[in-house]
Amino acid sequence: MMQFSLLRSLGGLSGGWVLLVSSAALGWSAESPVVQSHKRGVCANELSAADFDALRPGVAWWYNWFHETKDTRPGMEFEPMIWNGASDRIAGARRYLAGAPKPRVLMALNEPNLTGQANLAPKDAAARWTEIVAVARSAGVPLVGPHMAIGAPDNEVVKGWDPIQGKERNLSYMIDFLDAFFHYVKPDQVDGIGVHAYGNIWELKWAVDELYKKYGKPIWVTEFAEWGANGDDAEIAYMIAAVDFFERSPHVAGYAWFKERMGQGGGKMSLLEPESGKLTRLGELYVHMPIHDPAAFYHVPGRMEAESDIAMKGVALEPTRDTDGWLNVCEIETGDWIDYQINVGSAGTYELAVRLAGASPIRFRITQDSRDLGAINVARPQGTQQWETATTTLHLAAGRQTIRLEAQSSGAALNWLEFSYTP
């Protein structure tokens, strides 16, 4: 079969276009590329050279809650953090930024609204922020923070003066804290806000949307996982929903899974096995999760995963139940649609093969700008669920374009699409 590559503009990260080609060593399906997401990161205490190699195909950055590191590797950028704004950490960050490659951001103030973390009342956090702003501006890098816990348990409540209500009170809830913080700090001194979320997917989405709606700043989710997930499968389901949300949201500038390795019952959250360079099942999924970048076009002829869309309506993702791949597009109902951006090498006739499953019938209309290109129609005995490959013929113009698969039946799941040139 043909290798399938991806053409992607790196936009603000670097100029020009880059061609990324798939490798059989990178996943279950050798036909589809692993694409690094510029948003995707990991928080980690320590990463070996082999760990970097395992994560780098899909993960672009990392941080260690500290302002410097000696563990640098090409292809995964280190983002420094001034953890609590102490003078020695500010000075250390200034020295590091003067001699290190320029990072995309400087992060600051880790959970100031928890007594067990940075533990700063808003006025104190603002005073330290003023010093940190000078460091970031001098280095010419954006400043992201504070990195908020959503709230605090009773034993970690931060109290302080609330300049809005004019009294001393509990300021551990992220909105209360930030409202008071922004009373002292000018909005243009904050280039993004961080948040940490460990509840379910609905709490995570709510926190991101609430912070963006309230403050209008890019959101960095610098710690996330479902701490209380009921086992490995539940953690995987959470990761799929969370990462897909981040990749689609224009308000999320970056996100980092917590974390590289976890012990003491937290193994379900680990991206890496104890063995250096070996990904867990969760880690493999994190590396292979699709991007939904408007600058990404998949080359035709070739194969693409069904989840590698640019936009969709109504569908969901699940771990694949087929013999290869990583995810299926599922929960497809009549009227749902999925858009794919492709770059056709030569105008002509193509066979489109679609790997699918579901009860009979399975029907998809294939369009481009509302113009019919073809259709997939599969009639099977009621209740049949096994995977099969259905084909149709399309006439495609050369160049970049968007095609749409629109469901005209309910209950199907999709694994991949493959375009083959027909002379």
Buried (B, 14 or more C-beta within 10 A) or exposed (E): EBBBBBBBBEEEEEEEEEEBEBEEEBBBBBBBBBBBBBBBBBBBEEBBEEBBBBBBBBBBBBBBBBBBBEBEBEEBBBBBBBBBBEEEBBBBBBEBBEEBEEBBBBBBBBBBBBBEBBBBBBBBBBBBBEBBBEBBEEBEBBBBBBBBBBBBEEEBBBEBBBBEEEEEEBBBBBBBBBBBBBBBBEEEBBBBBBBBBBBBBEEBBBBBBBBBEBBEBBBBBBBBBBBEBEEBEBBBBBBBBBBBBBBBBEBBBBBBBBBBBBEEEEBBBBBBBEEEBEBBBBBBBBBBBBBBBEEBBBBBBBBBBBBBBBBBEEBBBBBBBBEBBBBBBBBBEEEBBBBBBBBBBEEBEBBBBBBBBBBBBBBBBBBBEEEEBBBBEBEBEEEBEEBEEBEBEBEBEEEEBBBBBBBBBBBBBBBBBBBBBEE
